[in-house]
Every structure is written in structure tokens, then in C-alpha cells.
Amino acid sequence: MLSSISPVSIVKHRAGFGQTVRPIVGAVVASPVLGNYDPEPDYFFHWFRDSAVVIDALRLLYIDGLVGDEALQHLRDFIRFSLDLNRLDGRAIAAIPDRGARVAPDLLQYLREDRELASVHGDAVVAETRVNPDGTLDILRWARPQHDGPPLRALALMRWAAGGHLDAALSAEVNALIRFDLDFTLRHWREPSFDIWEEESGHHYYTLRVSAAALAEGVAWLQGLGETAQAQRCQEASRAVLNLLDDYWVDERIDAPHATHGYYRSRRLPDDQPSPKALDIAVILSAIHSLGTEAVHGPADPRMQATLARLEALFDAAYPINHGRAAGRGPAMGRYAGDVYYSGGAYYFSTLGAAEFCFRAAALGGDASHWLARGDAYLATVHAYTPASGDLSEQFDQRNGAQTSAKQLAWSHAAFISCVTARRIAAAACRAPQRG
């Protein structure tokens, strides 16, 4: 995962676009392995969402003593890189005459229009989904806007701030970025955006859930700074989001409604259009990325647990590698039914996310031994499809388990780090033996 942070020794040439990208310190690329859809995808971008997940995992490594003071330098660089991004203005790019002249004719269809680029300034920058790791705007067509990055980043940074590891100068920079992200979330949580997979525009459970968590955590943070009025606004907005999410429950027993017979749907599309992606692992990921204290919409929520059960049944039946699996292994998990991206799953961060969810549920009480064993079963599946090198790609093929899609995905490794941390907490809570 660390190779994705400040990868300044790697240079990316997008020859067809006449572009050379030289990363600067503070950038976090989704994958440090260069690809050009040959067959690996080009993930040499700083995604706002992925980078927040990585910076949070870096905190866990630092707390465990697995990474030393270099973690604080990485954090400092990340903060400065992120704050500098807020000054970007797409109008400067749009004003460049004949900027498509260096682009190969067959690639012009993937170049962003001047009008779209000219709209990218202010809040629109952090809603960009991703930027280049040299601190410039992405000139390619992509799914925008996306609003999960700022609340995820605020959550990660508030956890860093609460740890007591930051000096005064770094704390001031961290606070400036947290304040920006909370303000953004307050202003934009009601607006539609693209989902976590960057495929459909609408209102999404994942985005709303992490927004509610950031706003809720922001209450105490703002109160500590004496900003009581803004804290009150965050509290009211967080409650409003959670109330809205209650309506995302799909009851599959209309004749006899029951709290555990159904699932939380992942999205609401314009005009309430149906989506085959309604049952989506993103809902489970929202619970572990939020890590709030509320019982509802978290790992202890019976409805959230029912959602995991429905997803488990879906992928257990759909993926050939889950058929006749060895005893003690859980099902490999993907994103949603009918996924066609690369192998269509399974995903390491989906399967690790399911494991972490179980460990979080174990730590919160209930049938703790059941949840611990269930999480271990998912981990056993990840172990079975991880090579000796420890490299984790984005996917492992749903038919044969071979690694596919982006290599060395930073999110996959971050998901492993947070999953192991959750297991340690669960084991301590359950007084269960640790695995070596």
C-alpha cells in the first residue's frame, strides 16, 4: 500500500493524449502499476475516495508501530497536496487554444469538453472523483460529480486528529482540511452524484451513510473548537440523512413485514427508475467505513445484517469459485448482480469488507463467536486466493480465482489492514484466541 503514497519515482505517459504525469509528494494513486487497458486498467490517478481509505489505513499501521514517523510525513504531504487541489481552476485549461491538437484522433471522444472543464473550480474540484497525481485536473471524460470523497476524508482526518499524534503545525493543516470537507458535505449531501462505482447518478446509500457519519463525528470536533453553531448544523443534517436512509429498506415480506427479511437498497435513481444494482456490497462497505456509534445502519443493525446475508446468497450462487468450496471458507464477494467489469468479481475489498463487517458485529456483542467465525471464513477465502507475494489486485476471477483488473490495488491492501485491526478488536472482546 505504501508504494501508492507519493509515488514520485514513477512517470506515467499517456502518449495518445500528449500527456506526461510526474507525481508529486502527497498524491495517493489507486495503483502504482502502470496500465493502459492492455489489459490492466489505467488507475494512475489520485481518487478522493480511495486516497481517504488509504490514509485511514496508514493511521492503523502507525498506531501498531508497523510504520514509523514516515507516516506523519505522508499525512503532512497528503494534507498539503489536498489543500493545494482546492485552488485548481478548470477555466485555465478550457482557455487553451487547440488543446486537442496533441490528442490522437481516435481518442478525441474521451477528451473532456471545454464547457465541462470551465465549470471545475471551487467546490466542484473535490467533486471531481479523481485528479492526476501531479496535482492537475483530469482531462478525460469520467463519471462526475461524486460526493463521497470529502466525508470519507473528513472521517479519516478526524481519527488522525483524535489520536494525539500530531504537532501543532500539522494539526492546524489537518483542521483546515477537515473544516473544508465538513462544509462541503453540509452544502452538498442532498444533491445527486455518481455512486461508489462511478456508474449511475442518483442518491446513494453509501454516499449518504458516510456523509451522515462525517457530520456526526464533526459535531464533537467542532464543539472542541468552540464552533457550536456549525456543530448544531452538522448534528441536524446527520440526523436528517439517517432518517432518509431508513426509507432505503426493501421489505421482501409485504404480507408480513419483518426487520430481517429484506435489504437496504444501494441507490435511488431519478424518477425512481429501477436498478439491477439495488443489492450492492457498497451498503456493507458504508457500515465499516463509517464506524459510528449508532446501532442503526451499522454492523449491529439487524437490517444491515440481513443485507449481508442476501449478498452472501447472491454471490454464493453466482460465482463458480464459490461452488463446492472447502469447509471453513466463506463465499468470495463481488459488487452486485450481473457485474461485467473485467471478471465481474470477486473483489478483494468486497470479501475483506464482509469479513470486517462480521468482526465489527462480533465486537458489538450479540452472538460474538458466530460473527468471529463468519469473519474468519471470509478471511480464509481471501488467503486461498492471495499469492505468496502478498500482492492484492482489484479482483480475483469468479471462475478460477486468478488475479485480474488493476494490480496492487491500494484499496485492497487498505481493506486488509482495517480488517485485521477489526479482528484483533473482536478477538479481544470475545476473549477468543488470535490467529498467527
Secondary structure as the mmCIF struct_conf table of DSSP 4:
data_model
#
loop_
_struct_conf.conf_type_id
_struct_conf.id
_struct_conf.beg_label_comp_id
_struct_conf.beg_label_asym_id
_struct_conf.beg_label_seq_id
_struct_conf.end_label_comp_id
_struct_conf.end_label_asym_id
_struct_conf.end_label_seq_id
HELX_RH_3T_P HELX_RH_3T_P1 LEU A 2 SER A 4
STRN STRN1 ILE A 5 ILE A 5
BEND BEND1 SER A 6 SER A 6
TURN_TY1_P TURN_TY1_P1 VAL A 8 SER A 9
STRN STRN2 LYS A 12 ARG A 14
HELX_RH_3T_P HELX_RH_3T_P2 ALA A 15 PHE A 17
TURN_TY1_P TURN_TY1_P2 GLY A 18 GLY A 18
STRN STRN3 GLN A 19 VAL A 21
TURN_TY1_P TURN_TY1_P3 VAL A 25 GLY A 26
STRN STRN4 VAL A 28 VAL A 28
BEND BEND2 ALA A 30 ALA A 30
BEND BEND3 PRO A 32 VAL A 33
BEND BEND4 ASN A 36 GLU A 40
BEND BEND5 PHE A 45 PHE A 45
STRN STRN5 HIS A 46 TRP A 47
HELX_RH_AL_P HELX_RH_AL_P1 PHE A 48 ILE A 63
TURN_TY1_P TURN_TY1_P4 ASP A 64 GLY A 65
BEND BEND6 LEU A 66 VAL A 67
TURN_TY1_P TURN_TY1_P5 ASP A 69 ASP A 69
HELX_RH_AL_P HELX_RH_AL_P2 GLU A 70 LEU A 85
TURN_TY1_P TURN_TY1_P6 ASN A 86 ARG A 87
STRN STRN6 ASP A 89 ASP A 89
HELX_RH_AL_P HELX_RH_AL_P3 GLY A 90 ALA A 94
TURN_TY1_P TURN_TY1_P7 ALA A 95 ALA A 95
BEND BEND7 ILE A 96 ILE A 96
TURN_TY1_P TURN_TY1_P8 PRO A 97 ARG A 102
BEND BEND8 VAL A 103 VAL A 103
HELX_RH_3T_P HELX_RH_3T_P3 PRO A 105 TYR A 110
STRN STRN7 LEU A 111 LEU A 111
HELX_LH_PP_P HELX_LH_PP_P1 ARG A 112 GLU A 113
HELX_RH_AL_P HELX_RH_AL_P4 ASP A 114 ALA A 118
TURN_TY1_P TURN_TY1_P9 SER A 119 SER A 119
STRN STRN8 HIS A 121 HIS A 121
TURN_TY1_P TURN_TY1_P10 GLY A 122 GLY A 122
HELX_RH_AL_P HELX_RH_AL_P5 ASP A 123 VAL A 126
TURN_TY1_P TURN_TY1_P11 ALA A 127 ALA A 127
BEND BEND9 GLU A 128 THR A 129
STRN STRN9 ARG A 130 VAL A 131
TURN_TY1_P TURN_TY1_P12 PRO A 133 ASP A 134
BEND BEND10 GLY A 135 GLY A 135
STRN STRN10 LEU A 137 LEU A 137
STRN STRN11 LEU A 140 LEU A 140
BEND BEND11 ASP A 148 ASP A 148
HELX_RH_AL_P HELX_RH_AL_P6 GLY A 149 ALA A 162
TURN_TY1_P TURN_TY1_P13 GLY A 163 GLY A 164
HELX_RH_AL_P HELX_RH_AL_P7 ALA A 168 HIS A 188
TURN_TY1_P TURN_TY1_P14 TRP A 189 ARG A 190
BEND BEND12 GLU A 191 GLU A 191
STRN STRN12 SER A 193 PHE A 194
TURN_TY1_P TURN_TY1_P15 ILE A 196 TRP A 197
BEND BEND13 GLU A 198 GLU A 198
STRN STRN13 SER A 201 HIS A 204
HELX_RH_AL_P HELX_RH_AL_P8 TYR A 205 GLY A 224
TURN_TY1_P TURN_TY1_P16 LEU A 225 GLY A 226
HELX_RH_AL_P HELX_RH_AL_P9 THR A 228 ASP A 246
TURN_TY1_P TURN_TY1_P17 ASP A 247 TYR A 248
STRN STRN14 TRP A 249 ASP A 251
BEND BEND14 GLU A 252 GLU A 252
BEND BEND15 ILE A 254 ALA A 256
TURN_TY1_P TURN_TY1_P18 ALA A 259 THR A 260
BEND BEND16 HIS A 261 HIS A 261
STRN STRN15 GLY A 262 TYR A 264
BEND BEND17 SER A 266 SER A 266
STRN STRN16 ARG A 267 ARG A 268
HELX_RH_3T_P HELX_RH_3T_P4 PRO A 270 ASP A 272
TURN_TY1_P TURN_TY1_P19 PRO A 276 LYS A 277
BEND BEND18 ALA A 278 LEU A 279
STRN STRN17 ASP A 280 ASP A 280
TURN_TY1_P TURN_TY1_P20 ILE A 281 ILE A 281
HELX_RH_AL_P HELX_RH_AL_P10 ALA A 282 SER A 290
BEND BEND19 THR A 293 THR A 293
BEND BEND20 ALA A 295 ALA A 295
TURN_TY1_P TURN_TY1_P21 VAL A 296 HIS A 297
BEND BEND21 GLY A 298 GLY A 298
TURN_TY1_P TURN_TY1_P22 PRO A 299 ALA A 300
HELX_RH_AL_P HELX_RH_AL_P11 PRO A 302 ALA A 318
HELX_RH_3T_P HELX_RH_3T_P5 PRO A 320 ASN A 322
TURN_TY1_P TURN_TY1_P23 HIS A 323 GLY A 324
HELX_LH_PP_P HELX_LH_PP_P2 ARG A 325 ALA A 326
TURN_TY1_P TURN_TY1_P24 ALA A 327 GLY A 328
HELX_LH_PP_P HELX_LH_PP_P3 GLY A 330 ALA A 332
BEND BEND22 ARG A 335 ARG A 335
STRN STRN18 TYR A 336 TYR A 336
TURN_TY1_P TURN_TY1_P25 ALA A 337 GLY A 338
BEND BEND23 TYR A 341 TYR A 341
TURN_TY1_P TURN_TY1_P26 TYR A 342 GLY A 344
STRN STRN19 TYR A 347 TYR A 347
HELX_RH_AL_P HELX_RH_AL_P12 TYR A 348 ALA A 363
TURN_TY1_P TURN_TY1_P27 LEU A 364 LEU A 364
BEND BEND24 GLY A 365 ASP A 367
HELX_RH_AL_P HELX_RH_AL_P13 ALA A 368 ALA A 384
TURN_TY1_P TURN_TY1_P28 TYR A 385 TYR A 385
BEND BEND25 THR A 386 THR A 386
TURN_TY1_P TURN_TY1_P29 ALA A 388 SER A 389
BEND BEND26 GLU A 394 GLU A 394
STRN STRN20 GLN A 395 PHE A 396
TURN_TY1_P TURN_TY1_P30 GLN A 398 ASN A 400
STRN STRN21 GLN A 403 THR A 404
BEND BEND27 SER A 405 GLN A 408
HELX_RH_AL_P HELX_RH_AL_P14 ALA A 410 CYS A 430
TURN_TY1_P TURN_TY1_P31 ARG A 431 ARG A 431
HELX_LH_PP_P HELX_LH_PP_P4 ALA A 432 ARG A 435
#
